[in-house]
Amino acid sequence: MEPGNRPASVSAFVGSPRRGGNTEILVDEILQGASEEGANPTKHRLSELQIGPCRGCDACRELGECVQKDDMPALLRRMEESHIWVFGTPVYWWGPTAQFKLFMDRWYGAGAIVHPKGKLAILAVTLGDTQASTARHTVGMFEDALRYLDVELHATVIAAGVNARGEIRGFTDVLERARRTGRDAVAAFTDIGNRKGAT
Ligand SMILES: Cc1cc2nc3c(=O)[nH]c(=O)nc-3n(C[C@H](O)[C@H](O)[C@H](O)COP(=O)(O)O)c2cc1C
């Protein structure tokens, strides 16, 4: 696909086990914004997929793929096909959810399938604490991991002070920011594509 000519391909990966919860609502707003710029996003609820924990066996380094037969190869292919990744997780004990961490650990050894350089990422984080700084370890983990992968973190949207399922609907300013972020990311990707002629 030629960025600049066709809209970016956008995929979201949601780590909350709560369907229709705050994280999913926040991610949906980002995807809505991306759609408004012409993208046709897909969303993956990690808790509803089979993702085994990395076994640290290093077989992927030789085989180019994991020995586990689960939903992860399809997710990795989707990551490769996408120009923009949207990662959503609530804060659980200062970190991401276990479901998200399972997914992330399996990026290890995926270099034959996913070529991250040139992708854009958006991070969406929800938490019960009213202080956004409580998300610092979660956000820092993503910032470091994406830097390591040479992926540009386009924006981080944090919704603090949300606990009950759907409570975030009352936080219209955060939702508006999320929607704008989705729109901007697709526009930025198009700009980058035009500048670099990237694929
Ligand atoms: C197991 C568990 C651990 C949590 N740990 C934290 C935490 O460390 N800090 C915090 O601010 N909120 C914490 N929360 C609150 C969630 O981050 C918050 O309710 C969030 O909005 C849930 O998002 P969801 O509706 O998408 O599942 C925790 C919730 C659960 C269920």
The ligand as an SDF file (V2000), in Angstrom:
LIG
                    3D

 31 33  0  0  0  0  0  0  0  0999 V2000
   -7.1080   -6.2790   39.0640 C   0  0  0  0  0  0  0  0  0  0  0  0
   -7.2260   -4.7950   38.9720 C   0  0  0  0  0  0  0  0  0  0  0  0
   -6.1320   -4.0140   39.2830 C   0  0  0  0  0  0  0  0  0  0  0  0
   -6.1970   -2.6310   39.1950 C   0  0  0  0  0  0  0  0  0  0  0  0
   -5.0980   -1.8960   39.5280 N   0  0  0  0  0  0  0  0  0  0  0  0
   -5.1700   -0.5300   39.4370 C   0  0  0  0  0  0  0  0  0  0  0  0
   -4.0180    0.2700   39.7800 C   0  0  0  0  0  0  0  0  0  0  0  0
   -2.9500   -0.2130   40.1450 O   0  0  0  0  0  0  0  0  0  0  0  0
   -4.1450    1.6180   39.6930 N   0  0  0  0  0  0  0  0  0  0  0  0
   -5.3150    2.2160   39.2970 C   0  0  0  0  0  0  0  0  0  0  0  0
   -5.3670    3.4470   39.2450 O   0  0  0  0  0  0  0  0  0  0  0  0
   -6.4100    1.4760   38.9310 N   0  0  0  0  0  0  0  0  0  0  0  0
   -6.3590    0.1190   39.0060 C   0  0  0  0  0  0  0  0  0  0  0  0
   -7.4500   -0.6340   38.6420 N   0  0  0  0  0  0  0  0  0  0  0  0
   -8.6550    0.0460   38.1120 C   0  0  0  0  0  0  0  0  0  0  0  0
   -8.7510   -0.0390   36.5680 C   0  0  0  0  0  0  0  0  0  0  0  0
   -7.5820    0.4510   35.9580 O   0  0  0  0  0  0  0  0  0  0  0  0
   -9.9550    0.8000   36.0930 C   0  0  0  0  0  0  0  0  0  0  0  0
  -11.1410    0.3390   36.6920 O   0  0  0  0  0  0  0  0  0  0  0  0
  -10.1220    0.7990   34.5830 C   0  0  0  0  0  0  0  0  0  0  0  0
  -11.0440    1.8030   34.2070 O   0  0  0  0  0  0  0  0  0  0  0  0
  -10.6190   -0.5430   34.0440 C   0  0  0  0  0  0  0  0  0  0  0  0
  -10.7350   -0.4760   32.6610 O   0  0  0  0  0  0  0  0  0  0  0  0
  -11.7720   -1.4000   31.8350 P   0  0  0  0  0  0  0  0  0  0  0  0
  -13.1560   -0.8900   32.1390 O   0  0  0  0  0  0  0  0  0  0  0  0
  -11.4030   -1.2390   30.4270 O   0  0  0  0  0  0  0  0  0  0  0  0
  -11.5740   -2.8050   32.3050 O   0  0  0  0  0  0  0  0  0  0  0  0
   -7.4120   -2.0130   38.7560 C   0  0  0  0  0  0  0  0  0  0  0  0
   -8.5150   -2.8180   38.4310 C   0  0  0  0  0  0  0  0  0  0  0  0
   -8.4330   -4.1850   38.5310 C   0  0  0  0  0  0  0  0  0  0  0  0
   -9.6420   -5.0270   38.1730 C   0  0  0  0  0  0  0  0  0  0  0  0
  1  2  1  0
  2  3  1  0
  2 30  2  0
  3  4  2  0
  4  5  1  0
  4 28  1  0
  5  6  2  0
  6  7  1  0
  6 13  1  0
  7  8  2  0
  7  9  1  0
  9 10  1  0
 10 11  2  0
 10 12  1  0
 12 13  2  0
 13 14  1  0
 14 15  1  0
 14 28  1  0
 15 16  1  0
 16 17  1  0
 16 18  1  0
 18 19  1  0
 18 20  1  0
 20 21  1  0
 20 22  1  0
 22 23  1  0
 23 24  1  0
 24 25  2  0
 24 26  1  0
 24 27  1  0
 28 29  2  0
 29 30  1  0
 30 31  1  0
M  END
$$$$
